[in-house]
Amino acid sequence: MALTGRAALIAALGSLPIGIWEPSWTGFLAVNGPLAVACACDFALAAPVRRLGLTRSGDTSARLGETADVTLTIANPSSRPLRARIRDAWPPSSWQPGTEVQASRHHLTVPAGERRRLTTRLRPTRRGDRQADRVTIRSYGPLRLFSRQGTHKVPWTVRVLPPFTSRKHLPSKLARLRELDGRTSVLTRGEGTEFDSLREYVPGDDTRSIDWRATARQSAVAVRTWRPERDRHILLVLDTGRTSAGRVGDAPRLDASMDAALLLAALASRAGDRVDLLAYDRGVRALVQGRTAKDLLPSLVNAMAPLEPELVETNARSLTATALRTAPRRSLIVLLTSLDAAPIEEGLLPVLPQLTQRHTVLLASVADPHIARMATARGNTEAIYEAAAAAQAQTERQRTAEQLRRHGVTVIDATPDDLAPALADAYLALKAAGRL
């Protein structure tokens, strides 16, 4: 590795007999003048760092798990070529562990009066905004004996969006929605609350759907067909309080709730329903209202991206009041929160009648798959104790869910992988039953 600056001089001194340079630097310069001249020239020929012009361009957003390319343009206005090592610093979560050094450091040569581009490829490991830090540039002379070093602030922000991994379930849920809507050969009879059309009776039809007036006007028995109601309002309420910070697997519960909310929003918007989002703990963290079906998903992922769990207890009373103001007319309110006994019994249950009196309420909670595995553990004393603790935790969650169901709440308790499709199925069941 080449030595620079004073280190090169010391190395050169070390190669001389001690008696030559020991008395003073003057003696060294007298004996080794050409090396000193070379060092001075090398320093003089290194391009100045402060005069460089730096600008950024490239991606401003990326889904979690995907890459984002940010281009740094370096203009060299000096009369000397720039030979540089460059460190484009970003927060540690901008890369996979162990790849930061390779991804953030670059070698670049910029001729005098020209500009060059280099690209830093980010692969963020967390949601939220990633802001560029300093750009450090070390400019070398042609002999690489001396260098100039300086830093520049070149602002840039990349927003890391939720990954929406449950998107793979959307085609199957849309197929089920088309069945309910009567747009396929499979017609759901006697369901929904909006009249669609009349058709001839076939064996197996629900006799309650027979239209006797229409039958009297024609020779065949006519039955009514129905389709799910449209233009209903759905309010997604994300609990961003303390319980949403609990990690299930490699991610907090909040991330699984976001993924389920995105799938439901995509499905409901295709069904012709209006979807709003409220993120709340002790105050409004995000609010999305009045978006069209085309703009809904981009608005939701952009609002969810910077959300982080707050280590405070959610104020259920103010959450309920805010939800009622956000949804003044009858709506489906989807609470994405925990089924922990204390927050539900002390916070939500006392104010729940205010919601169920005016709205249909659905509560979705993230279950820990590790507890289910613990419940089946056997083989030694430790495993049996773990199984007993897991069974107790499951019983407590079931008891809390039953309390909510007695208040008319539909409860979904599923693991992160199953929560999104289970919530979509619950929405379709409510729609098919005409409860929206």
C-alpha positions as CSV (number, residue, x, y, z in Angstrom):
1,M,0.0,0.0,0.0
2,A,1.4,3.4,-1.0
3,L,2.4,5.8,1.9
4,T,1.4,9.4,1.7
5,G,2.5,12.7,3.3
6,R,4.9,12.6,6.2
7,A,4.7,8.8,6.4
8,A,6.5,8.6,3.0
9,L,9.3,10.8,4.4
10,I,9.6,8.8,7.5
11,A,9.9,5.6,5.5
12,A,12.6,7.2,3.4
13,L,14.5,8.4,6.4
14,G,14.3,4.9,7.8
15,S,16.2,3.6,4.8
16,L,19.2,6.0,5.5
17,P,22.0,5.4,7.9
18,I,21.0,6.8,11.3
19,G,23.9,9.2,11.5
20,I,22.8,11.0,8.3
21,W,19.4,12.2,9.4
22,E,19.4,11.9,13.2
23,P,20.7,15.5,13.9
24,S,18.0,17.4,12.0
25,W,15.5,17.4,9.0
26,T,17.9,19.9,7.3
27,G,20.5,17.2,7.1
28,F,18.0,14.8,5.4
29,L,17.0,17.5,2.9
30,A,20.6,18.2,2.0
31,V,21.3,14.5,1.5
32,N,18.0,13.5,-0.1
33,G,16.9,16.7,-1.8
34,P,15.4,15.0,-4.9
35,L,12.9,13.0,-2.7
36,A,11.8,16.2,-1.0
37,V,11.3,17.9,-4.4
38,A,9.3,14.9,-5.6
39,C,7.1,15.1,-2.5
40,A,6.5,18.8,-2.9
41,C,5.7,18.4,-6.6
42,D,3.3,15.5,-5.8
43,F,1.5,17.7,-3.3
44,A,1.3,20.6,-5.7
45,L,-0.1,18.4,-8.5
46,A,-2.9,16.9,-6.4
47,A,-6.2,18.5,-7.4
48,P,-7.8,20.7,-4.8
49,V,-10.8,19.1,-3.1
50,R,-12.8,22.1,-1.9
51,R,-13.3,23.5,-5.4
52,L,-15.0,20.3,-6.7
53,G,-18.6,20.6,-7.6
54,L,-20.8,17.6,-6.5
55,T,-24.5,16.9,-7.3
56,R,-26.8,13.9,-6.9
57,S,-29.4,12.2,-9.0
58,G,-31.1,8.8,-9.1
59,D,-33.7,6.9,-7.1
60,T,-35.7,8.6,-4.4
61,S,-37.6,5.5,-3.2
62,A,-37.3,1.7,-3.1
63,R,-39.2,-1.1,-1.6
64,L,-37.6,-2.8,1.4
65,G,-35.4,-5.6,0.1
66,E,-34.8,-4.0,-3.3
67,T,-31.9,-1.8,-4.5
68,A,-31.7,2.0,-5.1
69,D,-29.1,3.5,-7.3
70,V,-27.9,7.1,-6.4
71,T,-25.6,8.8,-8.8
72,L,-22.9,11.3,-7.7
73,T,-21.6,13.7,-10.3
74,I,-18.2,15.2,-9.6
75,A,-17.1,18.2,-11.6
76,N,-13.4,19.2,-11.6
77,P,-13.0,22.9,-12.4
78,S,-9.2,23.0,-11.7
79,S,-6.4,22.7,-14.1
80,R,-5.1,19.5,-12.5
81,P,-6.6,16.0,-13.0
82,L,-8.3,14.5,-10.0
83,R,-7.1,11.1,-8.8
84,A,-9.2,10.3,-5.9
85,R,-10.6,7.7,-3.5
86,I,-14.2,8.6,-2.5
87,R,-16.3,7.5,0.4
88,D,-20.1,8.1,-0.1
89,A,-21.3,7.7,3.4
90,W,-24.9,6.6,4.3
91,P,-26.5,5.3,7.5
92,P,-25.5,1.7,8.3
93,S,-29.0,0.3,7.5
94,S,-28.6,1.4,3.9
95,W,-26.7,-1.8,3.1
96,Q,-26.7,-5.5,4.0
97,P,-24.4,-6.2,7.0
98,G,-20.8,-6.5,5.8
99,T,-21.2,-4.9,2.4
100,E,-20.9,-1.2,3.4
101,V,-17.1,-0.9,2.7
102,Q,-17.4,-2.3,-0.8
103,A,-20.5,-0.4,-1.7
104,S,-19.6,3.0,-0.4
105,R,-16.0,3.4,-1.5
106,H,-15.0,4.3,-5.1
107,H,-11.8,5.1,-7.1
108,L,-12.2,7.8,-9.7
109,T,-10.1,9.9,-12.1
110,V,-11.6,13.2,-13.4
111,P,-9.5,15.1,-16.1
112,A,-9.1,18.8,-15.6
113,G,-12.2,20.8,-16.6
114,E,-14.4,17.7,-16.9
115,R,-16.9,15.7,-14.8
116,R,-17.6,12.1,-14.1
117,R,-20.3,10.1,-12.5
118,L,-20.2,7.3,-10.0
119,T,-23.1,5.2,-8.7
120,T,-23.7,4.1,-5.1
121,R,-26.0,1.1,-4.9
122,L,-28.1,1.0,-1.7
123,R,-29.9,-2.1,-0.4
124,P,-31.7,-0.9,2.7
125,T,-32.5,-3.2,5.6
126,R,-35.2,-1.0,7.3
127,R,-38.1,1.1,6.3
128,G,-38.0,4.8,6.5
129,D,-36.0,7.7,5.1
130,R,-32.3,7.2,4.5
131,Q,-30.4,10.4,4.2
132,A,-27.0,10.8,2.6
133,D,-24.1,11.7,5.0
134,R,-20.8,13.4,4.0
135,V,-18.9,12.6,0.8
136,T,-15.2,12.3,1.8
137,I,-12.6,12.8,-1.1
138,R,-8.9,12.1,-0.9
139,S,-7.1,13.6,-3.9
140,Y,-3.6,12.2,-4.7
141,G,-0.8,13.5,-6.7
142,P,0.6,11.5,-9.7
143,L,3.2,9.7,-7.4
144,R,0.7,9.1,-4.6
145,L,3.2,10.4,-2.0
146,F,1.0,13.2,-0.7
147,S,-2.8,13.7,-0.7
148,R,-5.4,16.4,0.0
149,Q,-8.6,15.4,1.8
150,G,-11.9,17.2,2.4
151,T,-15.6,16.5,2.8
152,H,-18.7,17.8,1.0
153,K,-22.4,17.8,2.1
154,V,-24.5,16.6,-0.8
155,P,-28.1,16.1,0.5
156,W,-30.2,13.2,-0.9
157,T,-33.0,11.2,0.6
158,V,-34.2,7.7,-0.3
159,R,-37.5,6.6,1.1
160,V,-37.7,2.9,1.9
161,L,-41.2,1.7,1.4
162,P,-43.0,-1.4,2.9
163,P,-42.3,-4.5,0.8
164,F,-45.9,-5.6,0.4
165,T,-45.0,-9.3,0.3
166,S,-48.7,-10.3,0.5
167,R,-49.3,-8.9,-3.0
168,K,-48.9,-12.5,-4.2
169,H,-52.4,-13.3,-2.6
170,L,-54.2,-10.5,-4.5
171,P,-55.1,-12.5,-7.7
172,S,-56.8,-15.3,-5.8
173,K,-58.7,-12.7,-3.6
174,L,-59.8,-10.8,-6.7
175,A,-61.1,-14.0,-8.3
176,R,-63.2,-14.6,-5.2
177,L,-64.4,-11.0,-5.4
178,R,-65.5,-11.5,-9.0
179,E,-67.4,-14.6,-8.0
180,L,-69.3,-12.5,-5.4
181,D,-69.8,-9.7,-7.9
182,G,-71.4,-12.1,-10.4
183,R,-68.8,-11.4,-13.2
184,T,-67.9,-15.1,-13.6
185,S,-69.9,-18.2,-14.4
186,V,-70.0,-19.0,-10.7
187,L,-72.9,-16.9,-9.4
188,T,-73.3,-16.4,-5.6
189,R,-77.1,-16.4,-5.0
190,G,-79.0,-14.9,-2.1
191,E,-76.0,-12.9,-0.8
192,G,-75.2,-9.2,-0.7
193,T,-77.7,-6.4,-0.3
194,E,-77.9,-4.8,-3.7
195,F,-80.3,-6.2,-6.3
196,D,-78.5,-7.1,-9.6
197,S,-80.9,-8.9,-12.0
198,L,-83.5,-11.6,-12.6
199,R,-82.9,-15.0,-14.1
200,E,-84.7,-18.3,-14.5
201,Y,-84.9,-20.6,-11.5
202,V,-82.7,-23.7,-11.5
203,P,-82.9,-26.6,-8.9
204,G,-80.9,-25.8,-5.9
205,D,-81.6,-22.0,-5.8
206,D,-82.7,-20.5,-2.5
207,T,-86.5,-20.3,-2.6
208,R,-86.3,-17.1,-0.6
209,S,-84.8,-15.4,-3.7
210,I,-87.9,-16.1,-5.9
211,D,-89.5,-13.0,-7.2
212,W,-93.2,-13.9,-7.3
213,R,-94.3,-10.7,-9.1
214,A,-91.9,-11.3,-11.9
215,T,-92.9,-15.0,-12.0
216,A,-96.5,-14.0,-12.4
217,R,-95.7,-11.9,-15.4
218,Q,-93.9,-14.8,-17.3
219,S,-94.2,-18.5,-17.7
220,A,-91.0,-19.4,-15.8
221,V,-90.1,-19.0,-12.2
222,A,-87.8,-16.0,-11.8
223,V,-85.2,-15.5,-9.0
224,R,-83.3,-12.4,-7.9
225,T,-79.5,-12.3,-8.1
226,W,-77.5,-10.1,-5.8
227,R,-74.2,-8.5,-5.8
228,P,-72.1,-7.1,-3.0
229,E,-72.6,-3.5,-2.1
230,R,-70.2,-0.9,-3.5
231,D,-68.9,2.5,-2.4
232,R,-68.6,1.5,1.2
233,H,-66.1,3.2,3.5
234,I,-63.3,1.3,5.2
235,L,-61.0,2.9,7.8
236,L,-57.7,1.1,8.5
237,V,-56.5,1.9,12.0
238,L,-52.8,1.1,12.7
239,D,-51.9,0.9,16.3
240,T,-48.3,2.3,16.5
241,G,-48.0,2.1,20.3
242,R,-45.9,-0.1,22.5
243,T,-47.3,-3.5,21.6
244,S,-46.6,-2.9,17.9
245,A,-42.9,-2.9,18.7
246,G,-42.8,-6.5,19.7
247,R,-40.7,-8.5,17.2
248,V,-42.1,-11.6,15.6
249,G,-39.4,-13.3,13.7
250,D,-37.1,-10.7,12.1
251,A,-39.6,-7.8,12.0
252,P,-41.8,-5.9,14.5
253,R,-45.5,-6.6,14.6
254,L,-46.2,-3.2,13.0
255,D,-44.6,-4.4,9.7
256,A,-46.9,-7.4,9.5
257,S,-49.9,-5.2,10.2
258,M,-48.9,-2.8,7.4
259,D,-48.6,-5.7,5.0
260,A,-52.1,-6.9,5.8
261,A,-53.5,-3.4,5.5
262,L,-52.0,-3.0,2.1
263,L,-53.6,-6.2,0.8
264,L,-57.0,-5.3,2.2
265,A,-56.7,-1.8,0.7
266,A,-55.8,-3.1,-2.7
267,L,-58.7,-5.6,-2.6
268,A,-61.3,-3.1,-1.3
269,S,-60.4,-0.5,-3.8
270,R,-60.9,-3.0,-6.6
271,A,-64.3,-3.8,-5.1
272,G,-65.3,-0.1,-5.4
273,D,-65.0,0.7,-1.7
274,R,-63.3,3.8,-0.3
275,V,-60.3,3.2,2.0
276,D,-58.7,5.6,4.5
277,L,-55.8,5.0,6.8
278,L,-55.2,6.3,10.4
279,A,-52.0,5.5,12.3
280,Y,-52.3,6.4,16.0
281,D,-50.9,5.8,19.5
282,R,-51.2,9.0,21.6
283,G,-51.5,11.2,18.5
284,V,-52.0,10.9,14.8
285,R,-48.9,9.5,13.2
286,A,-50.3,9.2,9.6
287,L,-53.6,10.0,8.0
288,V,-54.6,9.2,4.4
289,Q,-58.1,10.2,3.2
290,G,-60.0,10.7,0.1
291,R,-57.6,9.0,-2.4
292,T,-58.8,7.6,-5.6
293,A,-58.3,3.9,-6.4
294,K,-55.4,4.8,-8.6
295,D,-53.6,6.9,-6.0
296,L,-54.5,4.8,-3.0
297,L,-51.7,2.3,-2.8
298,P,-48.9,4.8,-3.5
299,S,-50.3,7.1,-0.9
300,L,-50.5,4.3,1.7
301,V,-47.0,3.0,1.2
302,N,-45.6,6.5,1.3
303,A,-47.4,7.3,4.5
304,M,-46.4,4.0,6.1
305,A,-42.7,4.1,5.2
306,P,-41.5,6.4,8.0
307,L,-43.7,5.0,10.7
308,E,-42.0,3.4,13.7
309,P,-43.5,1.9,16.9
310,E,-43.7,4.4,19.7
311,L,-42.7,3.0,23.1
312,V,-45.9,4.4,24.8
313,E,-49.2,2.9,25.7
314,T,-51.8,3.6,23.1
315,N,-54.6,5.9,24.3
316,A,-57.7,3.9,23.3
317,R,-60.1,6.6,24.3
318,S,-58.5,9.3,22.1
319,L,-58.0,6.7,19.3
320,T,-61.7,5.9,19.3
321,A,-62.6,9.6,19.3
322,T,-60.3,10.2,16.3
323,A,-61.6,7.2,14.4
324,L,-65.2,8.4,14.9
325,R,-64.3,11.8,13.6
326,T,-62.5,10.3,10.6
327,A,-65.4,8.0,9.8
328,P,-68.6,10.0,10.6
329,R,-70.8,7.7,8.6
330,R,-71.3,3.9,9.0
331,S,-68.0,2.2,8.0
332,L,-66.0,-0.9,8.4
333,I,-63.3,-0.1,11.0
334,V,-60.3,-2.4,10.9
335,L,-58.2,-2.2,14.0
336,L,-54.7,-3.6,13.5
337,T,-53.5,-4.0,17.1
338,S,-52.5,-6.7,19.6
339,L,-54.6,-9.2,21.5
340,D,-52.7,-8.7,24.7
341,A,-55.1,-8.9,27.6
342,A,-54.1,-5.8,29.5
343,P,-54.3,-3.2,26.7
344,I,-57.6,-4.7,25.4
345,E,-59.4,-5.1,28.8
346,E,-58.2,-1.8,30.3
347,G,-58.0,0.3,27.2
348,L,-60.2,-0.9,24.3
349,L,-63.2,-2.7,25.9
350,P,-64.5,0.3,27.9
351,V,-64.8,2.4,24.7
352,L,-65.6,-0.3,22.3
353,P,-69.4,0.2,22.4
354,Q,-68.9,3.7,20.9
355,L,-67.4,2.0,17.8
356,T,-69.7,-1.0,17.5
357,Q,-72.8,1.1,17.9
358,R,-72.2,3.0,14.7
359,H,-69.7,0.8,12.7
360,T,-68.8,-2.7,11.8
361,V,-65.5,-3.5,13.7
362,L,-62.9,-6.0,12.7
363,L,-59.8,-6.6,14.8
364,A,-56.7,-8.2,13.3
365,S,-53.7,-9.2,15.5
366,V,-50.3,-10.7,14.8
367,A,-49.7,-14.1,16.5
368,D,-46.2,-15.4,17.3
369,P,-45.6,-18.7,15.5
370,H,-42.9,-19.5,18.0
371,I,-45.6,-19.8,20.7
372,A,-47.4,-22.4,18.6
373,R,-44.2,-24.4,18.2
374,M,-43.5,-24.2,22.0
375,A,-47.0,-25.5,22.7
376,T,-46.2,-28.8,20.9
377,A,-42.7,-29.2,22.5
378,R,-42.1,-32.4,24.4
379,G,-39.1,-34.6,25.4
380,N,-37.6,-33.0,28.5
381,T,-38.6,-31.0,31.6
382,E,-37.7,-27.6,30.0
383,A,-39.8,-28.4,26.9
384,I,-42.8,-29.3,29.0
385,Y,-42.5,-26.0,30.9
386,E,-42.3,-24.1,27.7
387,A,-45.4,-26.0,26.4
388,A,-47.3,-25.1,29.5
389,A,-46.4,-21.4,29.2
390,A,-47.3,-21.4,25.5
391,A,-50.7,-23.0,26.2
392,Q,-51.4,-20.5,28.9
393,A,-50.6,-17.6,26.5
394,Q,-52.8,-19.1,23.8
395,T,-55.7,-19.6,26.3
396,E,-55.4,-15.9,27.4
397,R,-55.5,-14.7,23.8
398,Q,-58.5,-16.9,23.1
399,R,-60.3,-15.5,26.1
400,T,-59.6,-11.9,25.0
401,A,-60.8,-12.7,21.5
402,E,-64.1,-14.1,22.9
403,Q,-64.6,-11.0,25.0
404,L,-64.3,-8.9,21.8
405,R,-66.7,-11.2,19.8
406,R,-69.3,-10.8,22.5
407,H,-69.2,-7.1,21.7
408,G,-69.9,-7.9,18.0
409,V,-66.2,-7.6,16.8
410,T,-64.9,-9.9,14.2
411,V,-61.5,-11.1,15.4
412,I,-58.6,-12.4,13.2
413,D,-55.6,-13.8,15.1
414,A,-52.9,-15.2,12.7
415,T,-49.2,-15.4,12.2
416,P,-47.4,-12.8,10.0
417,D,-47.5,-15.0,6.9
418,D,-51.2,-15.8,7.3
419,L,-52.6,-12.5,8.6
420,A,-52.9,-10.7,5.3
421,P,-54.9,-13.4,3.5
422,A,-57.0,-14.1,6.6
423,L,-57.9,-10.4,6.8
424,A,-58.8,-10.3,3.1
425,D,-61.0,-13.4,3.6
426,A,-62.8,-11.8,6.5
427,Y,-63.5,-8.7,4.5
428,L,-64.9,-10.9,1.6
429,A,-67.1,-12.8,4.1
430,L,-68.5,-9.6,5.5
431,K,-69.2,-8.3,2.0
432,A,-70.9,-11.5,0.9
433,A,-73.1,-11.5,4.0
434,G,-74.1,-7.9,3.4
435,R,-72.7,-6.6,6.6
436,L,-70.8,-3.7,5.1
